Amino acid sequence: MTEQNVGNTVKSNITTRRDFLRSTVVAVAAASSTHSLASLLPTGAETKDKKKKVIIAAHPWVYAAPLPGYDITPVLEQIFSDMSYAGMDAIELMHEALRHPDSVERIGALSQKYSLPVLGASFVEDMWDKSKHSANLEYAQTIITRIQELGGRTLGTSVGATPQKKTPEQLDAQAEILREIIAFGNEHGVVLNLHNHTYEVRDNEYDLNGTLARIPDVKLGPDLNWLVRAGIDPVDFIRRHSDRIVFMHLRDQKADGTWPEAMGEGVTDYVAIGKELHKVHYSGDAAIELAHEKTFQRTRPLRESLKMSREYVRRTMGY
């Protein structure tokens, strides 16, 4: 069934009980004054005296890593429960969970049950491959529409890697489809931000600079740990790109270069990062994204590591 936006789903021409139930779940998840993203932000006269709240969400990669196709659908309830317990302001989904026709209904119900708004989703396709543009654009439009229906507003987009540096033609193709996705997102209240792994920012940020040269006003959503792994100082990156950054992923790293179990158990200087963010008056959002090496054995439940990470961000960064 084609997904419709919240405004359409509550129209009086709903004719089936399934449609009615679905519309109710979506409307509550996206528009509830108690559990929506809008309820976390200052409104009306408050905006004159209060700066925008930096929402700290969590991304479920650590749950998705061992699952087929990274599809978190089978463990969505555990994820929502754990992130709510950990004190997250919201959840950033993965696009795989939004593939399914009934995903808005299912996720909307969990969002309401656990009082955890949907901030948006991460998204990755080979944007540089022109032969995939039609399919990738159609898929991106589906994901954006479902994010909107759930009350979200962000699309953290990765452009896909190539074995060698991308050619000018590949960078042109990459920019072409990004412009189309950005425009569609803007029409639906969902802002695309460029999420980086190492491949976008290695070689003096070659891939990223190629996109910025073609789309100067594109928004950024850097993963601070991938910056570290590419040899880039996150504080310097924030300073240089502060006017573009609207989102970021937070993750720690140990002195030996491996990931710790939770934020605060590594050596990344989040105090300095927090100071720089406050210095540039950062008003975007962020998502804690835990990751563990393939051979890593956890010593505590994931929800406890998420809670520790959330408290660490509050303590060191002031958010």
C-alpha positions as CSV (number, residue, x, y, z in Angstrom):
1,M,0.0,0.0,0.0
2,T,1.4,3.4,-0.9
3,E,2.3,5.4,2.2
4,Q,0.5,8.8,2.6
5,N,1.5,11.7,4.7
6,V,-0.1,12.4,8.1
7,G,-2.5,15.0,6.8
8,N,-3.9,12.6,4.2
9,T,-4.2,9.6,6.5
10,V,-6.6,11.4,8.8
11,K,-9.1,12.5,6.2
12,S,-12.7,11.5,6.5
13,N,-12.6,9.2,3.5
14,I,-10.9,6.4,5.3
15,T,-12.9,3.3,4.5
16,T,-11.3,0.4,6.2
17,R,-10.5,-0.5,9.8
18,R,-6.9,-1.2,8.8
19,D,-6.6,2.3,7.3
20,F,-8.2,3.9,10.4
21,L,-5.9,2.1,12.8
22,R,-2.9,2.9,10.7
23,S,-3.8,6.6,10.4
24,T,-4.3,6.8,14.2
25,V,-0.9,5.4,15.0
26,V,0.9,7.6,12.5
27,A,-0.9,10.8,13.6
28,V,-0.1,10.1,17.2
29,A,3.5,9.3,16.5
30,A,4.1,12.3,14.3
31,A,1.9,15.0,15.9
32,S,1.6,14.1,19.6
33,S,2.3,17.1,21.7
34,T,3.9,14.8,24.3
35,H,6.2,12.6,22.2
36,S,7.0,14.6,19.0
37,L,10.2,16.3,18.2
38,A,8.4,19.6,18.2
39,S,7.6,19.2,21.9
40,L,11.4,19.1,22.6
41,L,11.9,22.6,21.1
42,P,11.1,26.1,22.4
43,T,8.0,27.5,20.8
44,G,6.4,30.9,20.4
45,A,7.8,33.6,22.8
46,E,10.2,31.1,24.3
47,T,12.3,31.2,21.1
48,K,13.3,34.8,22.0
49,D,15.0,33.7,25.2
50,K,15.9,30.0,24.5
51,K,18.3,28.6,21.9
52,K,17.3,25.5,20.0
53,K,17.7,22.4,22.0
54,V,20.4,20.1,20.7
55,I,18.6,16.7,20.6
56,I,20.8,13.7,21.5
57,A,19.5,10.6,19.7
58,A,21.0,7.2,19.3
59,H,21.6,5.2,16.1
60,P,21.1,1.4,16.2
61,W,24.1,0.3,14.2
62,V,25.4,-1.9,17.1
63,Y,22.1,-3.8,17.0
64,A,22.0,-4.0,13.2
65,A,25.6,-5.2,12.6
66,P,24.9,-9.0,13.2
67,L,21.6,-9.0,11.4
68,P,20.9,-10.1,7.8
69,G,20.9,-7.1,5.5
70,Y,21.3,-4.8,8.6
71,D,17.5,-4.9,9.0
72,I,16.6,-4.1,12.6
73,T,12.9,-4.8,12.1
74,P,13.0,-8.0,14.3
75,V,14.6,-6.2,17.2
76,L,12.8,-2.8,17.0
77,E,11.0,-3.2,20.2
78,Q,14.2,-4.0,22.1
79,I,15.9,-1.0,20.5
80,F,13.1,1.4,21.4
81,S,13.0,0.0,25.0
82,D,16.8,0.3,25.4
83,M,17.1,3.8,24.0
84,S,14.2,5.0,26.1
85,Y,15.8,3.5,29.2
86,A,19.1,5.1,28.4
87,G,17.5,8.6,28.3
88,M,17.8,9.4,24.7
89,D,15.8,12.3,23.3
90,A,15.1,10.5,20.1
91,I,16.1,7.7,17.7
92,E,17.7,7.8,14.3
93,L,16.6,4.8,12.3
94,M,18.4,3.0,9.6
95,H,16.8,3.1,6.1
96,E,16.5,-0.7,6.0
97,A,13.9,-0.6,8.7
98,L,11.8,1.8,6.6
99,R,11.7,-0.4,3.5
100,H,8.6,-2.3,4.6
101,P,5.1,-1.1,3.7
102,D,3.9,-1.4,7.3
103,S,7.0,0.2,8.8
104,V,5.3,3.6,9.6
105,E,2.5,1.8,11.5
106,R,4.9,-0.4,13.4
107,I,7.5,2.2,14.2
108,G,4.9,4.8,15.0
109,A,3.3,2.5,17.6
110,L,6.7,1.9,19.3
111,S,7.6,5.6,19.2
112,Q,4.4,6.4,21.2
113,K,4.8,3.4,23.5
114,Y,8.3,4.3,24.5
115,S,7.9,8.1,24.3
116,L,10.8,8.2,21.9
117,P,10.4,10.5,18.8
118,V,11.9,9.5,15.4
119,L,14.6,12.1,14.5
120,G,15.2,10.7,11.0
121,A,17.2,7.9,9.3
122,S,20.6,7.1,7.9
123,F,20.7,6.4,4.2
124,V,23.4,5.0,1.9
125,E,23.4,4.2,-1.8
126,D,25.9,4.5,-4.7
127,M,25.1,8.0,-5.6
128,W,28.1,8.2,-8.0
129,D,26.6,5.4,-10.2
130,K,24.4,7.1,-12.8
131,S,22.9,3.8,-13.9
132,K,21.3,3.5,-10.4
133,H,19.9,7.0,-10.2
134,S,16.3,6.2,-11.1
135,A,16.1,3.4,-8.5
136,N,18.0,5.3,-5.9
137,L,15.9,8.4,-6.2
138,E,12.7,6.4,-6.0
139,Y,13.9,4.6,-2.9
140,A,15.1,7.9,-1.3
141,Q,11.7,9.4,-1.9
142,T,10.0,6.4,-0.1
143,I,12.3,6.7,2.9
144,I,11.9,10.5,3.1
145,T,8.1,10.2,2.9
146,R,8.1,7.7,5.7
147,I,10.4,9.8,7.9
148,Q,8.0,12.7,7.4
149,E,5.0,10.5,8.3
150,L,6.8,9.6,11.6
151,G,7.5,13.2,12.4
152,G,11.2,13.1,11.6
153,R,13.3,15.7,9.9
154,T,16.8,14.4,9.0
155,L,18.3,12.1,6.4
156,G,22.0,11.3,7.1
157,T,23.2,10.3,3.6
158,S,26.3,8.4,2.6
159,V,27.3,8.6,-1.1
160,G,28.9,5.2,-1.5
161,A,32.6,4.2,-2.0
162,T,34.6,3.3,-5.1
163,P,37.8,1.3,-5.3
164,Q,39.8,4.3,-6.5
165,K,39.2,8.1,-6.2
166,K,36.1,9.1,-7.9
167,T,36.4,10.6,-11.3
168,P,35.0,14.1,-12.1
169,E,32.2,12.4,-14.0
170,Q,31.3,10.2,-11.0
171,L,31.4,13.3,-8.7
172,D,29.1,15.1,-11.2
173,A,26.7,12.1,-11.1
174,Q,26.8,12.0,-7.3
175,A,26.0,15.7,-7.1
176,E,23.2,15.4,-9.6
177,I,21.1,12.9,-7.6
178,L,22.0,14.6,-4.3
179,R,20.4,17.8,-5.6
180,E,17.2,15.8,-6.5
181,I,17.0,14.1,-3.1
182,I,17.7,17.4,-1.3
183,A,14.9,19.1,-3.2
184,F,12.4,16.3,-2.5
185,G,13.5,16.3,1.2
186,N,13.0,20.1,1.5
187,E,9.4,19.6,0.1
188,H,8.7,17.1,2.9
189,G,10.5,18.9,5.8
190,V,13.4,16.4,5.8
191,V,16.9,17.9,5.6
192,L,19.6,15.8,3.9
193,N,23.0,15.9,5.6
194,L,26.2,14.4,4.2
195,H,27.3,11.6,6.6
196,N,30.9,10.6,6.2
197,H,32.8,7.4,6.6
198,T,36.5,7.4,6.0
199,Y,36.3,7.3,2.2
200,E,34.6,10.7,1.9
201,V,37.3,12.5,4.0
202,R,40.5,10.7,3.3
203,D,43.1,12.2,0.9
204,N,42.5,15.8,2.3
205,E,38.7,15.3,2.1
206,Y,38.8,14.7,-1.6
207,D,35.3,13.1,-2.0
208,L,33.7,15.6,0.3
209,N,35.3,18.6,-1.3
210,G,34.2,17.3,-4.7
211,T,30.6,17.4,-3.5
212,L,31.0,20.8,-1.8
213,A,32.4,22.3,-5.0
214,R,29.3,21.1,-6.9
215,I,26.7,21.8,-4.1
216,P,28.1,24.6,-2.0
217,D,25.1,24.9,0.3
218,V,24.8,21.2,1.1
219,K,24.4,20.4,4.8
220,L,26.9,18.2,6.7
221,G,26.4,15.5,9.3
222,P,30.0,14.3,10.1
223,D,30.7,11.1,12.0
224,L,33.4,12.4,14.4
225,N,35.0,9.0,14.9
226,W,35.4,8.3,11.2
227,L,37.1,11.7,11.0
228,V,39.6,10.6,13.6
229,R,40.2,7.3,11.7
230,A,40.8,9.3,8.6
231,G,43.4,11.4,10.4
232,I,41.3,14.5,10.7
233,D,41.0,16.5,13.9
234,P,37.2,16.8,14.7
235,V,37.7,20.2,16.4
236,D,39.3,21.6,13.3
237,F,36.7,20.1,11.1
238,I,33.9,21.7,13.2
239,R,35.7,25.0,13.1
240,R,36.1,24.9,9.3
241,H,32.6,23.7,8.5
242,S,30.5,25.1,11.4
243,D,28.1,26.9,9.0
244,R,27.3,23.7,7.2
245,I,27.0,21.2,10.1
246,V,23.4,20.3,11.2
247,F,24.0,16.8,12.5
248,M,26.8,14.5,13.8
249,H,27.5,11.0,15.0
250,L,29.3,10.6,18.3
251,R,31.5,7.6,19.1
252,D,34.6,7.0,21.2
253,Q,37.9,5.3,20.4
254,K,40.6,3.8,22.5
255,A,44.3,4.6,22.3
256,D,45.0,1.4,20.3
257,G,42.5,2.6,17.7
258,T,39.7,0.2,18.6
259,W,36.2,1.0,19.8
260,P,35.4,0.8,23.5
261,E,32.1,-0.6,24.8
262,A,30.7,2.8,25.6
263,M,31.5,6.5,25.2
264,G,33.8,7.7,28.0
265,E,35.9,4.5,27.9
266,G,38.1,5.8,25.1
267,V,40.5,8.7,24.6
268,T,38.6,11.0,22.1
269,D,38.6,14.5,23.6
270,Y,34.9,15.2,23.8
271,V,35.5,18.0,26.2
272,A,37.4,19.9,23.5
273,I,34.8,19.0,20.9
274,G,32.0,20.2,23.2
275,K,33.8,23.5,23.8
276,E,34.2,24.1,20.1
277,L,30.5,23.3,19.4
278,H,29.5,25.8,22.1
279,K,32.0,28.3,20.7
280,V,30.4,28.1,17.2
281,H,26.9,28.1,18.7
282,Y,26.0,24.7,17.3
283,S,22.3,24.3,16.9
284,G,22.0,21.0,15.1
285,D,21.4,17.6,16.5
286,A,23.6,14.5,17.3
287,A,23.3,10.7,17.5
288,I,25.3,8.4,19.7
289,E,26.4,5.5,17.4
290,L,28.1,2.7,19.3
291,A,30.2,0.2,17.3
292,H,32.2,-2.8,18.4
293,E,34.9,-4.8,16.7
294,K,33.8,-8.1,15.2
295,T,35.6,-10.1,17.9
296,F,34.5,-7.9,20.8
297,Q,32.6,-9.6,23.6
298,R,30.3,-7.3,25.6
299,T,30.5,-7.1,29.4
300,R,27.2,-5.4,29.9
301,P,23.8,-5.1,28.2
302,L,23.7,-2.6,25.4
303,R,21.1,-0.5,27.2
304,E,23.6,0.1,30.0
305,S,26.3,1.2,27.5
306,L,23.9,3.5,25.8
307,K,22.9,5.0,29.2
308,M,26.6,5.5,30.1
309,S,27.2,7.1,26.7
310,R,24.3,9.5,27.1
311,E,25.4,10.6,30.5
312,Y,29.0,11.0,29.2
313,V,27.7,13.3,26.4
314,R,25.7,15.4,28.9
315,R,28.7,15.6,31.3
316,T,31.5,16.4,28.8
317,M,29.6,18.3,26.0
318,G,26.8,19.9,28.0
319,Y,24.0,18.5,25.8
